[in-house]
Amino acid sequence: MRLAVVTSNANKAREVAAYFTGVLEVEHVPLECPEFRHADVGEIARGKAAYAYEALARPLIVDDTGLFIDALGGFPGPYAAYVQDTIGNAGVLKLMEGVEDRSAHFETAVAFAREDGIRIFRGVLPGTIVAPRGSGGFGYDPIFAYEGRTLAEMPLAEKSRISHRARALEAFRAWITQERRGGAPSDRTVNITKNE
């Protein structure tokens, strides 16, 4: 099966292609999808996948990611990119002043669309919000710590291996590999919507 990775980010497409070497043939399709609004990144990914499938009519994946900070009621959630662009890490840390509970998590939802419907695969990376550390990464990486180190302190290969996106892609890869081998993949771990 040839899989379209629908994203405007060529680097993300290359990362996904490398992840599926020997499993699927992957092609980057830079289709711009509308940003759907929802509190659940899975539903946002589902909306983008439905739009992309309507346009392309071929097997594809899209994704969406959010940062959820427990003490802030899940803020910024699916609006993490907008918050990063507007108030940045300094603004998030300002909101966290005097807050003891620093727990947070990233969540990525990968939506796989084809003729039999849309399936959602999720990956979660738990962590904590900390003072900025490290010189690598981008976005929230300097203030998000996983097992004692910020994502900005990790080598890129390690960060890519343990990331929320990697976890969602791994769930999809396990499912599609089992299906291709003729097994009956369990749908208990994914959310499925049939095309209307």
C-alpha positions in Angstrom: 0.0 0.0 0.0 1.2 3.5 -0.8 0.4 5.9 2.1 0.1 9.7 1.7 1.5 11.7 4.6 -0.6 14.9 4.5 1.4 17.7 6.0 2.9 21.1 5.1 6.0 20.1 7.0 8.5 18.2 4.8 10.7 17.3 7.7 7.7 15.6 9.5 7.0 13.7 6.2 10.6 12.5 6.0 10.5 11.4 9.7 7.3 9.4 9.0 8.8 7.9 5.8 11.8 6.7 7.7 9.6 5.2 10.4 7.8 3.1 7.9 10.8 1.8 5.9 10.1 -1.8 4.9 6.5 -1.6 6.1 4.8 0.9 3.8 5.7 3.1 0.8 5.2 6.7 2.0 4.7 9.8 -0.1 4.6 13.4 1.1 1.5 15.3 0.0 1.6 19.0 1.1 -2.2 19.5 1.1 -3.3 22.3 3.3 -6.2 21.1 5.6 -8.5 23.4 7.6 -7.8 23.5 11.3 -10.9 22.1 13.0 -11.7 23.2 16.5 -12.3 20.6 19.2 -10.9 19.9 22.7 -9.8 16.4 21.6 -6.8 16.3 19.2 -8.2 13.0 17.9 -11.3 14.7 16.7 -9.2 17.5 15.1 -7.1 14.8 13.3 -10.3 13.0 12.3 -11.7 16.2 10.7 -8.4 16.8 8.8 -8.3 13.2 7.6 -11.9 13.4 6.3 -11.1 16.6 4.4 -7.9 15.1 3.0 -9.5 11.9 2.0 -12.3 13.8 0.2 -9.7 15.6 -1.8 -7.3 12.7 -2.5 -9.4 9.5 -2.3 -6.4 7.4 -1.3 -5.0 5.9 1.9 -3.4 8.7 4.0 -2.5 9.9 7.5 -2.6 13.3 9.2 -1.9 14.1 12.8 -2.6 16.7 15.4 -0.8 17.4 18.7 -1.6 19.2 22.0 0.1 20.0 25.2 -2.1 19.5 28.3 -1.1 21.1 31.6 -3.0 19.6 34.5 -3.0 22.6 36.9 -4.3 24.8 34.0 -7.3 22.6 33.3 -5.6 21.1 30.2 -4.5 24.5 28.7 -3.2 25.0 26.1 -4.5 21.7 24.9 -5.0 21.6 21.1 -4.1 25.3 20.9 -0.5 24.6 21.8 0.9 26.0 18.6 -1.1 29.2 18.9 -0.1 29.7 22.5 3.6 29.0 21.6 3.3 31.7 18.8 1.7 34.3 21.1 2.9 34.0 24.7 5.6 31.4 24.2 7.4 29.5 27.0 7.8 32.6 29.1 4.0 33.2 29.1 3.3 29.6 30.1 5.8 29.8 32.9 4.3 33.0 34.1 0.9 31.2 34.3 2.6 28.5 36.3 4.1 30.8 38.9 3.3 29.6 42.4 1.7 26.4 41.1 2.9 23.2 42.8 1.4 20.7 40.4 3.7 20.8 37.3 2.4 17.7 35.6 1.6 17.8 31.9 1.5 15.6 28.9 1.8 15.9 25.1 -0.7 13.9 23.0 -0.5 13.2 19.3 -3.4 11.7 17.4 -2.6 10.1 14.0 -5.7 9.7 11.8 -5.5 7.0 9.1 -8.1 7.3 6.4 -9.0 4.9 3.6 -12.2 3.7 1.9 -13.4 1.7 5.0 -13.2 4.7 7.4 -10.9 6.7 9.6 -9.0 5.2 12.5 -7.3 7.2 15.3 -4.1 6.1 16.9 -2.9 8.0 20.0 0.5 8.6 21.6 1.0 10.3 25.0 4.2 11.5 26.6 3.8 12.3 30.3 6.1 14.9 31.9 6.4 18.1 33.9 6.7 21.8 33.2 10.1 23.1 34.4 12.4 26.1 34.1 14.0 26.2 30.7 17.0 23.8 30.2 18.9 22.6 27.2 19.8 24.0 23.9 18.2 21.6 21.5 14.7 21.1 20.2 12.1 23.8 19.5 8.8 25.0 20.9 8.1 23.7 24.4 11.1 21.3 24.4 13.1 23.5 26.9 10.3 23.5 29.5 8.9 20.0 29.2 10.8 17.4 31.2 10.4 13.6 30.7 12.1 11.3 33.3 14.3 14.2 34.6 15.5 15.7 31.4 13.9 18.3 29.1 13.2 17.4 25.5 15.7 20.1 24.7 18.4 18.2 26.7 17.9 15.0 24.7 19.7 14.0 21.5 17.3 14.3 18.6 17.4 10.5 17.9 16.4 9.8 21.5 13.7 12.5 21.5 12.3 11.1 18.2 12.2 7.6 19.6 10.3 8.4 22.8 8.1 11.2 21.6 4.3 11.3 21.6 4.3 11.3 17.8 6.5 8.2 17.8 4.1 6.5 20.2 1.1 7.2 18.0 3.0 6.1 14.9 4.1 2.9 16.6 0.5 2.1 17.5 -0.5 2.7 13.8 2.5 0.7 12.5 1.7 -2.3 14.8 -2.0 -2.2 13.7 -1.2 -2.0 9.9 1.6 -4.6 10.1 -0.8 -7.0 11.8 -3.5 -6.3 9.2 -1.0 -6.8 6.3 0.1 -10.1 7.7 -3.5 -11.3 7.5 -4.2 -11.1 11.2 -7.4 -9.6 12.6 -6.1 -6.3 14.2 -7.9 -5.4 17.3 -9.9 -2.2 17.0 -10.2 -1.9 20.7 -7.2 0.4 20.8 -8.4 2.8 18.1 -11.4 4.9 17.4 -13.1 4.2 14.1 -15.4 6.3 12.1 -17.0 5.0 8.9 -17.1 7.4 6.0 -20.5 9.0 5.5 
